[in-house]
Amino acid sequence: FSKYGDTEEEPLTRIQRLTAENLLSAWQSIPHVTHFERADVTALEAYRAQLTEEAKSQGLRLTPPIFVIKALAGALAKFPRFNASYDAANGCIVLKKFFHIGIAVDTPHGLLVPVLRDVDKKTLAEVAVEVADLGQRARERKLRPDEMGGASMTVTSLGHIGGQAFTPIINPPEVAILGLSRMIVRTGSSPQEASRQNFLPLSLSYDHRVINGAEAARFCLHLKVILEDIWKLVLG
């Protein structure tokens, strides 16, 4: 390209090279479809606001993805084909009985996906503590190899940056990935409609060899119901 003007070569890190190879392989080998949904998280946001000061005093950050991660474990229990892997060699689908959630972390040296294990057995506070710990150690390159594999599904969030929706690429051997975009806030246009509503955009990419469109729609609807019923989420 130098014949067109000045250029500069920026070497890829080892993690960036591996990520590029894995993403290309996933995109070429998996028939991706993305289903889009919005959850009304007005009640969830009100509950989260009530807990903010107490959470801060305990060193916790109860961000929206924390609640989604917990809700996702419940949805996976209801829809086992999303907690699976496609085994082409043996002509079967491997259904997993554990609920481990991968968390995509943007780091200076590349994308890393540490795994939060047994989410179904953890409280929201425990999920928040572990997500913060895994994220910090990912950025500091202090993750252990055994913390990087075996996820049921991955969650990737761009909500802190922006955007309305996107099409995340599945992280094999998982069969789905859930993307979160920036919260949409709506307020009434008149004094009689002064209420404020919060909507969380969800982008679910799935492997069409394992999951069909109707299943994906039902899965997203169930996840939406959990997120919209804060007590079902907290107590369930």
matplotlib code that plots the C-alpha trace (Angstrom):
import matplotlib.pyplot as plt

x = [0.0, 3.0, 2.6, -0.5, 1.0, 2.7, 1.9, 2.8, 2.8, 1.4, 2.3, -0.5, -0.1, -0.3, -3.8, -4.9, -3.6, -5.3, -8.5, -8.4, -7.9, -10.7, -13.2, -12.5, -12.9, -16.1, -17.6, -16.8, -17.9, -21.0, -24.2, -24.9, -28.3, -28.9, -32.2, -32.9, -35.0, -35.6, -36.3, -38.1, -35.7, -37.4, -38.1, -34.6, -33.0, -35.1, -34.0, -30.4, -30.5, -31.7, -28.7, -26.1, -24.9, -24.9, -23.1, -20.5, -19.9, -19.1, -16.9, -19.4, -20.5, -23.9, -23.9, -26.7, -24.6, -24.4, -28.2, -28.2, -25.5, -27.7, -30.8, -29.0, -28.2, -32.0, -32.8, -30.2, -31.8, -35.1, -33.7, -30.9, -30.1, -28.6, -26.3, -24.8, -22.0, -22.3, -20.3, -20.1, -17.7, -20.1, -23.3, -24.8, -25.4, -23.6, -26.0, -24.2, -25.5, -23.4, -24.0, -20.8, -20.9, -18.1, -17.5, -15.9, -13.3, -11.8, -8.1, -5.2, -3.6, -6.8, -10.1, -10.2, -13.1, -12.7, -15.4, -17.6, -18.5, -21.7, -23.6, -26.8, -25.5, -24.2, -25.9, -25.9, -23.3, -21.1, -21.4, -20.5, -17.4, -16.2, -16.9, -14.9, -12.0, -11.9, -12.1, -9.3, -7.0, -7.8, -6.6, -3.5, -2.8, -3.1, -5.7, -5.0, -5.5, -8.3, -10.3, -10.6, -12.6, -15.7, -18.4, -22.1, -22.5, -20.7, -22.0, -20.5, -21.5, -21.0, -23.5, -20.9, -19.8, -22.9, -24.8, -28.3, -27.6, -24.8, -24.2, -21.7, -19.7, -20.2, -17.3, -16.9, -17.6, -20.6, -23.7, -24.8, -23.6, -25.6, -24.7, -25.9, -26.1, -26.6, -29.7, -32.6, -34.3, -37.8, -39.7, -43.3, -44.0, -46.4, -46.9, -49.5, -46.8, -43.9, -42.9, -39.4, -38.8, -35.6, -35.1, -32.1, -31.3, -30.4, -28.6, -28.6, -26.4, -27.0, -25.8, -28.6, -27.4, -28.5, -31.1, -33.9, -35.5, -38.6, -36.4, -34.3, -37.4, -38.7, -35.4, -35.2, -38.8, -38.1, -34.9, -36.9, -39.6, -36.9, -35.2, -38.6, -39.6, -37.0, -38.3, -38.2, -34.5, -33.5, -35.3, -35.1]
y = [0.0, 2.3, 3.3, 5.1, 7.0, 6.6, 3.5, 1.9, -1.8, -2.7, -6.2, -8.3, -9.7, -13.4, -13.1, -11.0, -13.6, -16.5, -14.5, -13.7, -17.3, -18.5, -15.9, -16.7, -20.4, -19.9, -17.6, -20.0, -23.3, -22.2, -21.1, -18.0, -16.4, -13.4, -12.8, -9.4, -8.6, -5.9, -6.4, -3.8, -3.6, -0.6, -2.5, -4.0, -0.6, 0.7, -2.2, -1.8, 1.9, 1.0, -1.2, 1.1, 2.7, -0.6, -2.3, 0.4, 0.1, -3.6, -2.9, -4.3, -3.0, -4.3, -3.4, -4.6, -7.5, -9.0, -9.5, -10.8, -13.4, -14.6, -14.6, -16.5, -19.4, -19.8, -19.6, -22.2, -24.6, -24.1, -24.5, -27.2, -27.1, -23.7, -25.3, -27.7, -28.4, -29.8, -33.0, -33.5, -36.5, -38.5, -37.2, -35.9, -32.9, -32.9, -31.5, -29.9, -30.2, -27.3, -23.6, -21.8, -18.3, -16.8, -13.1, -11.3, -8.8, -6.1, -5.8, -3.7, -7.0, -8.5, -10.1, -12.6, -14.7, -15.9, -18.2, -17.8, -21.3, -22.6, -19.3, -21.1, -21.7, -18.1, -15.0, -11.7, -10.4, -13.5, -13.1, -9.4, -10.2, -12.9, -10.9, -8.0, -10.3, -12.1, -8.9, -7.3, -10.3, -10.6, -7.0, -7.7, -11.0, -13.0, -15.5, -19.2, -21.5, -23.4, -20.2, -19.8, -22.7, -24.9, -22.2, -23.0, -19.6, -16.3, -12.8, -9.8, -6.3, -3.0, -1.2, 1.0, 2.2, 2.5, 1.0, -0.3, -3.9, -6.1, -9.6, -11.3, -14.3, -17.6, -18.9, -22.6, -25.2, -23.2, -22.9, -19.4, -16.0, -13.1, -9.5, -6.6, -3.0, 0.4, 0.8, 2.7, 5.2, 6.5, 9.2, 10.3, 13.2, 14.9, 15.6, 12.8, 10.4, 11.4, 7.8, 6.6, 3.2, 1.4, -1.2, -3.4, -4.5, -8.2, -9.8, -13.6, -15.3, -19.0, -22.1, -23.0, -26.6, -27.0, -24.3, -23.2, -19.8, -20.6, -22.0, -18.8, -16.7, -18.7, -18.6, -14.8, -14.4, -16.5, -14.5, -11.3, -12.5, -13.2, -9.8, -8.0, -9.8, -8.6, -10.9, -13.9, -13.0, -12.3, -15.2, -17.7]
z = [0.0, 0.3, -3.4, -2.4, 0.5, 3.9, 5.9, 9.2, 10.2, 13.6, 14.7, 16.1, 19.6, 20.1, 21.5, 18.6, 16.1, 17.8, 18.1, 14.4, 13.5, 15.8, 14.7, 11.0, 11.6, 13.5, 10.9, 8.1, 9.8, 11.7, 10.0, 12.1, 12.6, 14.9, 16.7, 18.1, 21.2, 23.8, 27.4, 29.5, 32.5, 34.1, 37.3, 37.2, 36.9, 39.8, 42.0, 40.9, 41.8, 45.3, 45.8, 44.4, 47.6, 49.6, 46.8, 46.6, 50.4, 49.8, 46.8, 44.3, 40.9, 40.0, 36.3, 34.0, 32.6, 36.1, 36.1, 32.6, 33.4, 36.3, 34.1, 31.3, 33.6, 34.3, 30.5, 29.7, 32.3, 30.5, 27.0, 27.1, 23.4, 24.0, 26.6, 24.1, 21.5, 18.0, 17.5, 13.8, 14.1, 16.1, 14.6, 17.9, 20.1, 23.5, 26.1, 29.1, 32.7, 34.0, 33.7, 33.1, 31.4, 29.3, 29.7, 26.7, 28.1, 25.9, 26.9, 25.5, 24.2, 22.7, 23.4, 26.2, 27.4, 31.0, 32.3, 35.4, 36.6, 38.2, 37.8, 38.8, 42.3, 42.8, 44.2, 42.3, 44.7, 44.1, 40.3, 40.6, 42.7, 40.3, 37.1, 38.5, 39.5, 36.1, 34.2, 36.2, 35.9, 32.2, 31.6, 33.7, 31.9, 35.1, 34.1, 34.5, 31.4, 33.3, 33.6, 29.8, 28.7, 29.2, 28.9, 28.2, 26.5, 26.2, 27.0, 25.3, 26.1, 24.2, 26.4, 28.1, 24.6, 22.5, 19.6, 19.2, 18.1, 16.6, 15.4, 17.8, 16.5, 18.3, 20.4, 19.5, 20.8, 22.1, 20.0, 20.9, 22.2, 23.7, 22.9, 25.0, 23.6, 25.2, 27.4, 25.6, 27.8, 27.0, 28.8, 28.4, 26.0, 28.3, 32.1, 32.1, 30.7, 32.9, 33.4, 32.4, 30.8, 30.3, 27.5, 27.1, 23.5, 23.2, 20.2, 20.2, 17.6, 17.3, 15.4, 13.0, 12.9, 16.5, 17.1, 14.8, 14.6, 16.7, 19.5, 19.4, 19.6, 22.6, 24.3, 24.0, 25.1, 28.2, 29.0, 28.5, 31.0, 33.6, 33.1, 33.3, 36.6, 39.1, 41.8, 39.6, 38.9, 42.4, 44.1, 41.2]

ax = plt.figure().add_subplot(projection="3d")
ax.plot(x, y, z, "-o")
ax.set_aspect("equal")
plt.show()
